[in-house]
Amino acid sequence: MLKKIIAVYLVEILLCGSLFAAQIPTGQDAGSTVKEYTKEKQRESTFERLTTPKIGPPALDEEEAEELPYGAESVHINKIIVQRDVSIDDYVTEDELDSLVKDYENKTLSLQDMKELAKAITQEFADKGLKAYIPKQSFAGEVMYINLIPEKNNF
């Protein structure tokens, strides 16, 4: 038993000695390792930023949606956000918009239902020269956007 313990200690001493004697490759110190790690993280961040699809509200000047994503018949909508230019904020209140969209929220809507809502908003604000339409969008987070814009030659 004593011979085994002595043998284990000798092996440990030999291994530890060789580890301490190992040479560090030239050009590799703590500073260069940190720099290399930082560059790699920046590359990963840039790659992720460039390859991640941007999901967010559509621009106010996009074309009108002609179909739902992925050929779906309908989409469940939790929230409807009516986007508008600041130039028309004096003509439209949040309460007016909320009263128009509340019956369509938390429901499954077809594209036809969405177009009916946009038409109702347009009719509500037609006397103010405004038009609502449904832009192309992803419906991410079950959020639907409707754009409210001035009709041509009205502003």
MOMO-V261049 format. One record per helix or strand of 2 or more residues. SS is the DSSP state (~ for helix, > for strand). FROM is the first residue (numbers start at 1). TO is the last residue. If there is no record, write none. Layout:
# MOMO-V261049
{{SS FROM TO} {SS FROM TO}}
This chain:
# MOMO-V261049
{{~ 2 21} {~ 30 51} {~ 69 71} {> 74 77} {> 79 84} {~ 86 88} {~ 94 104} {> 107 110} {~ 111 128} {> 130 133} {~ 140 142} {> 143 150}}
